Amino acid sequence: MTISEQPRIDPSLLKKAREEKKMMLREVSKKLGFKSESMLSKRENGIYKFSIEELFFLAKLYDQPIENFFMDDLLK
């Protein structure tokens, strides 16, 4: 697998998972240790990237496999 073939995160899928769990930005931001809600919002909107640690944490928090957040099917 080359770098261009590596699966990419779809941040909108993380936002959707949070909303399906009926969790607010403030609540999840606090659990991640962010100082403001905007830090999570910017990640969910693709302005900043999620770290791998954040992805694993959110997958557990949202009760979903991390593979659900990738935009291509390379890991599914």
Biotite code that builds the C-alpha atoms (Angstrom):
import biotite.structure as struc

atoms = struc.array([
    struc.Atom([0.000, 0.000, 0.000], chain_id="A", res_id=1, res_name="MET", atom_name="CA", element="C"),
    struc.Atom([1.443, 3.353, -1.000], chain_id="A", res_id=2, res_name="THR", atom_name="CA", element="C"),
    struc.Atom([0.921, 6.610, 0.866], chain_id="A", res_id=3, res_name="ILE", atom_name="CA", element="C"),
    struc.Atom([-1.693, 7.718, -1.660], chain_id="A", res_id=4, res_name="SER", atom_name="CA", element="C"),
    struc.Atom([-3.547, 4.434, -1.150], chain_id="A", res_id=5, res_name="GLU", atom_name="CA", element="C"),
    struc.Atom([-3.711, 4.734, 2.624], chain_id="A", res_id=6, res_name="GLN", atom_name="CA", element="C"),
    struc.Atom([-7.228, 5.041, 3.966], chain_id="A", res_id=7, res_name="PRO", atom_name="CA", element="C"),
    struc.Atom([-8.294, 8.491, 5.087], chain_id="A", res_id=8, res_name="ARG", atom_name="CA", element="C"),
    struc.Atom([-10.560, 9.536, 7.906], chain_id="A", res_id=9, res_name="ILE", atom_name="CA", element="C"),
    struc.Atom([-13.915, 11.080, 7.038], chain_id="A", res_id=10, res_name="ASP", atom_name="CA", element="C"),
    struc.Atom([-14.391, 13.583, 9.880], chain_id="A", res_id=11, res_name="PRO", atom_name="CA", element="C"),
    struc.Atom([-18.090, 13.965, 9.106], chain_id="A", res_id=12, res_name="SER", atom_name="CA", element="C"),
    struc.Atom([-18.556, 10.337, 10.143], chain_id="A", res_id=13, res_name="LEU", atom_name="CA", element="C"),
    struc.Atom([-17.203, 11.184, 13.597], chain_id="A", res_id=14, res_name="LEU", atom_name="CA", element="C"),
    struc.Atom([-19.643, 14.075, 13.872], chain_id="A", res_id=15, res_name="LYS", atom_name="CA", element="C"),
    struc.Atom([-22.486, 11.806, 12.777], chain_id="A", res_id=16, res_name="LYS", atom_name="CA", element="C"),
    struc.Atom([-21.502, 9.188, 15.381], chain_id="A", res_id=17, res_name="ALA", atom_name="CA", element="C"),
    struc.Atom([-21.448, 11.847, 18.121], chain_id="A", res_id=18, res_name="ARG", atom_name="CA", element="C"),
    struc.Atom([-24.857, 13.130, 17.103], chain_id="A", res_id=19, res_name="GLU", atom_name="CA", element="C"),
    struc.Atom([-26.282, 9.586, 16.977], chain_id="A", res_id=20, res_name="GLU", atom_name="CA", element="C"),
    struc.Atom([-25.118, 9.139, 20.580], chain_id="A", res_id=21, res_name="LYS", atom_name="CA", element="C"),
    struc.Atom([-26.859, 12.447, 21.382], chain_id="A", res_id=22, res_name="LYS", atom_name="CA", element="C"),
    struc.Atom([-23.640, 13.858, 22.768], chain_id="A", res_id=23, res_name="MET", atom_name="CA", element="C"),
    struc.Atom([-22.886, 17.571, 22.658], chain_id="A", res_id=24, res_name="MET", atom_name="CA", element="C"),
    struc.Atom([-19.646, 19.149, 21.449], chain_id="A", res_id=25, res_name="LEU", atom_name="CA", element="C"),
    struc.Atom([-18.976, 20.449, 24.964], chain_id="A", res_id=26, res_name="ARG", atom_name="CA", element="C"),
    struc.Atom([-19.318, 16.993, 26.528], chain_id="A", res_id=27, res_name="GLU", atom_name="CA", element="C"),
    struc.Atom([-17.021, 15.214, 24.075], chain_id="A", res_id=28, res_name="VAL", atom_name="CA", element="C"),
    struc.Atom([-14.520, 18.079, 24.042], chain_id="A", res_id=29, res_name="SER", atom_name="CA", element="C"),
    struc.Atom([-14.245, 17.850, 27.809], chain_id="A", res_id=30, res_name="LYS", atom_name="CA", element="C"),
    struc.Atom([-13.715, 14.077, 27.677], chain_id="A", res_id=31, res_name="LYS", atom_name="CA", element="C"),
    struc.Atom([-10.927, 14.601, 25.124], chain_id="A", res_id=32, res_name="LEU", atom_name="CA", element="C"),
    struc.Atom([-9.322, 17.211, 27.356], chain_id="A", res_id=33, res_name="GLY", atom_name="CA", element="C"),
    struc.Atom([-9.817, 20.038, 24.869], chain_id="A", res_id=34, res_name="PHE", atom_name="CA", element="C"),
    struc.Atom([-9.901, 23.576, 26.236], chain_id="A", res_id=35, res_name="LYS", atom_name="CA", element="C"),
    struc.Atom([-12.737, 24.601, 23.936], chain_id="A", res_id=36, res_name="SER", atom_name="CA", element="C"),
    struc.Atom([-15.516, 23.095, 21.857], chain_id="A", res_id=37, res_name="GLU", atom_name="CA", element="C"),
    struc.Atom([-14.038, 24.682, 18.753], chain_id="A", res_id=38, res_name="SER", atom_name="CA", element="C"),
    struc.Atom([-11.102, 22.258, 18.882], chain_id="A", res_id=39, res_name="MET", atom_name="CA", element="C"),
    struc.Atom([-13.467, 19.330, 18.304], chain_id="A", res_id=40, res_name="LEU", atom_name="CA", element="C"),
    struc.Atom([-15.648, 21.270, 15.876], chain_id="A", res_id=41, res_name="SER", atom_name="CA", element="C"),
    struc.Atom([-12.629, 22.098, 13.704], chain_id="A", res_id=42, res_name="LYS", atom_name="CA", element="C"),
    struc.Atom([-11.665, 18.427, 13.617], chain_id="A", res_id=43, res_name="ARG", atom_name="CA", element="C"),
    struc.Atom([-15.209, 17.292, 12.762], chain_id="A", res_id=44, res_name="GLU", atom_name="CA", element="C"),
    struc.Atom([-15.274, 19.843, 9.936], chain_id="A", res_id=45, res_name="ASN", atom_name="CA", element="C"),
    struc.Atom([-11.915, 18.738, 8.529], chain_id="A", res_id=46, res_name="GLY", atom_name="CA", element="C"),
    struc.Atom([-9.996, 21.910, 9.391], chain_id="A", res_id=47, res_name="ILE", atom_name="CA", element="C"),
    struc.Atom([-7.669, 19.979, 11.704], chain_id="A", res_id=48, res_name="TYR", atom_name="CA", element="C"),
    struc.Atom([-6.909, 16.275, 11.708], chain_id="A", res_id=49, res_name="LYS", atom_name="CA", element="C"),
    struc.Atom([-7.731, 13.859, 14.498], chain_id="A", res_id=50, res_name="PHE", atom_name="CA", element="C"),
    struc.Atom([-4.762, 12.152, 16.131], chain_id="A", res_id=51, res_name="SER", atom_name="CA", element="C"),
    struc.Atom([-4.747, 8.371, 16.210], chain_id="A", res_id=52, res_name="ILE", atom_name="CA", element="C"),
    struc.Atom([-5.203, 8.502, 19.990], chain_id="A", res_id=53, res_name="GLU", atom_name="CA", element="C"),
    struc.Atom([-8.282, 10.695, 19.588], chain_id="A", res_id=54, res_name="GLU", atom_name="CA", element="C"),
    struc.Atom([-9.698, 8.328, 16.977], chain_id="A", res_id=55, res_name="LEU", atom_name="CA", element="C"),
    struc.Atom([-9.317, 5.287, 19.216], chain_id="A", res_id=56, res_name="PHE", atom_name="CA", element="C"),
    struc.Atom([-10.814, 7.184, 22.154], chain_id="A", res_id=57, res_name="PHE", atom_name="CA", element="C"),
    struc.Atom([-13.811, 8.342, 20.114], chain_id="A", res_id=58, res_name="LEU", atom_name="CA", element="C"),
    struc.Atom([-14.388, 4.912, 18.597], chain_id="A", res_id=59, res_name="ALA", atom_name="CA", element="C"),
    struc.Atom([-14.644, 3.502, 22.118], chain_id="A", res_id=60, res_name="LYS", atom_name="CA", element="C"),
    struc.Atom([-16.778, 6.410, 23.344], chain_id="A", res_id=61, res_name="LEU", atom_name="CA", element="C"),
    struc.Atom([-19.167, 6.024, 20.407], chain_id="A", res_id=62, res_name="TYR", atom_name="CA", element="C"),
    struc.Atom([-19.195, 2.195, 20.628], chain_id="A", res_id=63, res_name="ASP", atom_name="CA", element="C"),
    struc.Atom([-18.042, 1.809, 17.031], chain_id="A", res_id=64, res_name="GLN", atom_name="CA", element="C"),
    struc.Atom([-15.067, 0.135, 15.383], chain_id="A", res_id=65, res_name="PRO", atom_name="CA", element="C"),
    struc.Atom([-12.491, 2.662, 14.258], chain_id="A", res_id=66, res_name="ILE", atom_name="CA", element="C"),
    struc.Atom([-12.853, 1.374, 10.694], chain_id="A", res_id=67, res_name="GLU", atom_name="CA", element="C"),
    struc.Atom([-16.290, 3.031, 10.544], chain_id="A", res_id=68, res_name="ASN", atom_name="CA", element="C"),
    struc.Atom([-14.601, 6.436, 10.331], chain_id="A", res_id=69, res_name="PHE", atom_name="CA", element="C"),
    struc.Atom([-12.562, 5.798, 7.180], chain_id="A", res_id=70, res_name="PHE", atom_name="CA", element="C"),
    struc.Atom([-13.791, 7.164, 3.863], chain_id="A", res_id=71, res_name="MET", atom_name="CA", element="C"),
    struc.Atom([-12.560, 4.267, 1.756], chain_id="A", res_id=72, res_name="ASP", atom_name="CA", element="C"),
    struc.Atom([-13.069, 0.560, 2.072], chain_id="A", res_id=73, res_name="ASP", atom_name="CA", element="C"),
    struc.Atom([-9.400, -0.436, 2.401], chain_id="A", res_id=74, res_name="LEU", atom_name="CA", element="C"),
    struc.Atom([-9.826, -1.329, 6.078], chain_id="A", res_id=75, res_name="LEU", atom_name="CA", element="C"),
    struc.Atom([-13.359, -2.707, 5.939], chain_id="A", res_id=76, res_name="LYS", atom_name="CA", element="C"),
])
